[in-house]
Amino acid sequence: MISFSRTDGRIFGRWWWTVDRVMLFSFLIMMAFGVLMAMAATPMVASRIGVETSYFLKRHLLYVLPSLLTIFSVSLLDRKGLRRFSLVLFLFSIFLTLLTLFLGAEIKGACRWIPIFGFSLQPSEFTKPALAVITAWMFSEQHRNPEFRGKFMASLLLGIFIVLLLLQPDVGAVVITAFVWFGQLFLNGLPVIFAVGVAVAMAGGFVLAYMFLPHVAARVDRFMNPEIGDHYQIGRSLEAFANGGLFGVGPGEGVIKKHVPDAHADFVFAVLGEEFGFFVCLLVVVLIAFLVIYGMLKSLKENDLFSILASVGLLCQFGLQSFVNIASALQIIPTKGMTLPFISYGGSSMMATSIAVGMILALGRRRTYPWREIVY
């Protein structure tokens, strides 16, 4: 068994004794669930499209080691390094997101992916955590120096990203990004009248999306009136939860993956419910809730406004994306193609989530070491 002394001054030793191991192992448990679900949900999907049954599983496992290395590498960054990394990541991912409009592969009516070296990359997934950190940076700088126009700059970056998302289109990502940005703005200190104004503007944006984006209107209409439209996938999803009951039908014994094309991604929670049952689904939900609540409570103890805003923003993204995926599978909200972090199949999602987790761990690392103070 490998152990590290509290006086170990090497990089990994310093990291081990300053990182929040509760959050680290909680995230690793979610990653393990992802491997389990790749084994359970992907073989049937692979057979249906005519590739070897282990095709998706191998690709999923291919991302595990890079994801672990990404979490470790990003979590080593200090506050200054994290801000610089986020700025570079934001600019690069925004550039790639712009390229998707011209070179992206159209899937289900949306151009969100760009082919790179035989893989499909969704650049907007990487923009979201970077924007959360930059927004925290801009807000905290203006709080420190009122002459610095941080709120204006953060609003400008948000606007650029939202425009690109709407052109793809990806309204779900717009909703999550807007909510996270508004949450950071409110936590930064926003008068109630302005908070109401921003909330009204966001509600107006949703109304406009319903009026002018046909696919959004179609999904909302199908949700509000179940008698119209195609409900095949959501119907199968609800059947899967009913079949699974409390304890599930057993690993590999589910049938939803035989009929739903996105069983390994958007509807992976339904596969989990059918094969492993209610209690395992509840365990996943509790784990996600624990990570978000524990992380936020810990971040609020910080004296650094940047760390508070960035941590809350990243944790909100993680929690909201999880909620959207789970709630869609349970027909609590209109269906939205969004992955369940670490559990759904998808290389872009796993790597982007790993970056976000590394950022959360970097922000939460203790500033004091067993025998000396650490300067961040």
Secondary structure, DSSP 8 states (H G I E B T S, - for coil): -----TT--SHHHHHHHHS-HHHHHHHHHHHHHHHHHHHHHHHHHHHHHTS-TTHHHHHHHHHHHHHHHHHHHHHT--HHHHHHHHHHHHHHHHHHHHHHHHH-EEETTEEEEEEETTEEE-THHHHHHHHHHHHHHHHHHHHH-TTS-HHHHHHHHHHHHHHHHHHTT-HHHHHHHHHHHHHHHHHHH--HHHHHHHHHHHHHHHHHHHHH-HHHHHHHHHHH-TTSS--HHHHHHHHHHHHHTTT-S-TT--SHHHH-TTTTTTTHHHHHHHHHHHHHHHHHHHHHHHHHHHHHHHHTT-S-HHHHHHHHHHHHHHHHHHHHHHHHHTTSS-------TTTSS-HHHHHHHHHHHHHHHHHHS-SB-SSSB---
